[in-house]
Amino acid sequence: MRHWHLLLCLVLSSCAPSPRAVLLGSVEPHQAPPAGSPIRVQSWEFMGDAGLRLETSRWDIRTTIDEPTLHARLPVMLESGLDAMCDQFVTSAGPLPPPREVMITCLLGDRRQWSNMSAMLIPAHAEAMKSLQRGGYTSQGVAVLYDIDRRSHCRNTIALAMHEGWHQYAQTALHSRLPAWLDEGLATNMEGFRMHTDGFEIDHTANRQRERRYWWIKYRGRQIPLADLLRSDPHVALAKGSRSLLDYYAQVWAFMRFMLADDQRRGAIAAGLHHAATPGSTPESTQQTIELSLGQSLVSQQETYEAWAQEHLTPSWWRD
């Protein structure tokens, strides 16, 4: 069984074809260009809606969004964003492993197309998918998303694709699921970039929406203790409503910022990810590896974390 990310936990029937099998059965197989090669662009369509297929060395992106800025930037941003993320976790044992198979991103132009593709890929859950708002899902390295911007810069849509890009990597490179706080914390940090008129800059510390949400939670006294945050996941949060879900993402984003801001803590995260890349690992053993490397429990970081967040995540306008 596979774990579905971002908004809902779904279980596929054992006799149903996987989303990957359905997609790969409908188009020519991905022939990955060598690393560093130009993006390969081909025509593609979905149920009569024209689009493009954009192929890189690790991604097969299929989109019906008619926006040249997205076509030019997203493949490069996914590749460079993942490189920047994984470069933080190189250890004496080497880098994190590459994905074992191509990561497929289906980025549809509107919610109607997204619903139709969901019905095709996961027919048993098509009705449940109708309740999902401004999001998507990832399974077996396949992400299914839609345009949530309706603006030429596509900033929020790109951030969503970057978030799911981490989940795609984790599902195709690691041998076990990660603890939810770790997986979602890294995914929300993967969202970080700066958009310029003539290009972009990958900066995993730049995430204004998560930062503002975190500070609002803290100001309103809605921040939950680490002991509870580390046991929760987005599906538990979603059951309590969309506000709770957004609060959850902001808090795992902030905690991951804290963990990556210090060499020892970042090394502990690296140790956990390398452990998850080994056969036989489990979410529980991955968290144990992180705490063993850290030399103390994650819950014991509460006071240090709060002090760090107060110093580094307080908005400049609040200080003034």
N, C-alpha and C positions, 0 to 999 in steps of 0.2 A: 504494500500500500504506500502511497505517496502523500506527502504533506503539502497542502496548498497554501500559498502565501498571500499576504497583504490583507485580505478582508474576510476570508471564509475558509474553514477547514472542510474539505470534501473528500469522500472516499469513492474510488472507482470500483465498479463491479469487476470481479476477477475475469469475467468473460468479455468485458468490453475492450475494444482496441484503445490503446493509449493515444492521447493527443498527438504525440510525436509520430506514431505510426500512421494516423489519419493524415497529417500534414505531409509527411514524406511520401505517402502513397499517392498524393494528388499532384505533385510537381517533380521535376527533375531533381535528383539528389544534389546536395550542396557539394560543390567542388571548390574547396577552400583555396583562395589565392594565397601565395606565399606571404609570410609576414612582411609588412612594409610595402606591399604592392598597392596600387591604386584600388579604390573601391570598385568592384564589378557591379555594373548596373544592367538590369534586364527588365523587360516589361513583365507585369504580373497583374492578375485581376482576381477579384473575389465576388462571385455571384453577380457578374455583370458590371461591377464597379472597377474601373481601371486603376492600376497602381504600379508600383515599382518593387523590384526585389534588389536589395542592396547587400552585397556579400563582402565580408572581410575575412581575415584569417580565422576568426573565432565566432563571428556572428553571421546569421542569415536573417536579415530584416525584411519583412514584407509589409508594405504600407499602402493604404489608399488615400493618405493625406497628400493633397496636391500643394505642397509647400517646398520650394527649392531650398530654402534655408534649412529646413529639417533634413532633407535628403543629404545636404552637404555636411551638416554638423553631427547628426546623431551617431552615425557609424564611427566617426573618429572619436567622439566623446565617450562612447561606450568602451572602445578599446583603450584609450588613454586613461579613462577613469578607473578601469579595472587594473591597469598597470600601476597607477599611482597608489591604489589601495593595497595591492599585493606587495609592492615594494617595501611597505612598512613592516612586513612580516618575514623578511628574509632572515634566516638564522644560520648558525654554523653548519646545520644540516642541509642548507640550500634554500631555494625559493619554494613557495607553495606550488603544488602540481598544476599543470595546465588542465583545462576541461577535457574529459575523455571523449566528448562528442560535441558537435556543433550546437551552439545556443541559438534557438529560433525565437525571434521577436515578431509577433503579429500586431501591428499598430494600425488600427482601423480608423477611418475618417469620422465616424460618428457612432453613437450608441446602438443604432439599428444594426449596422454591420457587425458590431461587437457581439450583440445578442445572437445574430444569425450564426456567427462563427462558433460561439459557445454552444449553441444547439447542435452544431455539427460535430464538435470535438467532444463534448460531454453531454449527450442527450439526456441522460438520467438526471442531470442537475440543472437543465436549462431553466426551469421555473425558478429555482432558488437563486440563480444568477440575476434575475430581474431586480432583486432587492439591493444589489450592490450599487453604490453611488461613487462616482469620481475615482474609480480604481481599476483593478484588474486582478489577474491571478497568474501564478507560475507553477508548472508541474513538469518534471522530467526535463528541465532546461528549456521549456517552451513557455513564453510569456504572451498573454493575450490582453491587449490594452486598447484604449481608444483616445482620440483627441479631446482633451479637457480644456483647451485654451481658446480656440477660435480666434487666435491672433497669430500674426506672421512669425513672431519670434519663438513661439511654441515652448516657452520656458517651463511651464508646469508639466506639460506632456513629456518633455525631455527629462525632467527631474523624476517623474514616475517611471520612465523607461530605465533610468540609471538605478533607481531603487530596485526594480525587478532584475536589473542586470546582475546585482550582487547575488540575489537568490538563484538566478540561473547558474552563475559560477559555482555557488556552494553545492547545488544539486548535481552538477556534472563533473566536479573535480574532487569533492570530498566523499568519504565512504559512509558517513553517518550524518543524520540531521544535527544541527547545532542547537544548543539551548536557545530558546526563543529570544531572550534579551540580547544574546550575542549576535544572532542572525539579523534581527531587526535593528539592533544598534548599528551594525556595520552597514546595513542597507540604507538607513536614514543618513548616515555619514557619506555614503556613496552619492547621495543626491547633490552634494555641494559642488558648485561651480560658479564662475562669474562670466556673464555674457557681455561681450563688447560688440560695437557696431561692425567691427571687422574680424571678429572671431570669438574665441572663448578661452577661459583659463580654468583648468581643473583645480579646485581648492576645496578639499573635503571639510574644511572648517567653516566654509561659507554656506550658511543655510538660514536665511533670515526668518522664514516661516516657522521653522522648528524652534529657533531661538526666541522669537516673540511668544510663541505658545508656551514654551517652558517658563519664561519669566512671568507670564500671566498666571500660570498655575501656581508658581511659587508665591506671587503677590497675593493671590486669593486663598492661599493655604490649602491647595488641593494636591500638593506633592505627596506621593505615597512613599513609605519607607522602603529602603532597598530590599529588606527581607520579603516584602510583598511584591515589589517590582520584579525581582529575580524569579519569582514563582509564577508570575502571570504570563500571558501571551496575548497577541492581538485578537484572538478569537474570544477569549474571556472578556476582553475590553469591549469588543463589538456587541456582545450580548447585553452590555449595560447602556449602549447607545453610542452614537457617532461622537459625541463630546468626549466620552471616556476613551474611545479609540484614538482620537487626536491627542489627548493627554498622554496616553501610553507611548505613542511614537515620540512625542517631544521629550519624555523622560528617559527613554532608552537612548535617544540621540544624545542628550546631555551627559548621561552616564558614560556612554562610549567616548564622547569627547574627553571626558576626565581620564578614562583608562588609556587613551592614546596620547595624552599630553605629557606623559612621564616615561622614561626609557624602561624602567622596571615593570611598570604596569603594561606598557605596550609589548614588552617581551613576554609577559604572561599570556596576553591574548595570542601572540604568535605561537607560543607553546601549545595552546589549546587548539588552534587551527591546524597545526602540523599533526597533532594527535588525531584530530577528526579525519585527517587524510589517510590514516592507517586502517586496514581492515580490522573489524571487530570493535571499533570504537563505538561509543554511545553518547548521547547528549550528557548523561550523568558523568561518564568518565572524562568527557571533554571539560566539563566544569571543574571536576576534581583536579585535572591537570593544570588548569589556570590557577586555582587556589594554591596548589603545591608549588608552582613556579613563583607565585606572589609571596608565599611564605605566611599567608594569613587568609582568612575567609573574606569573600567579597562583601559580606554584610558588615564586617568590621571597618570597612572603608567609609561608612556613613558620614562621620564627622569630617574627615578629610575631604570627601567629595563635596559636602555642603559648603565648606570653606573655599574650595577651588571654584565652585560654581558662582559663589557670591562675588569672587574677585574677577573671574574671567567671562561670565555670562550675563553680568549686569549690563543692560543697554546703556550706551553713552548718554542718551537723552535722559535716563533716570539719574545718572551720576550728576548731571548738570542741574 
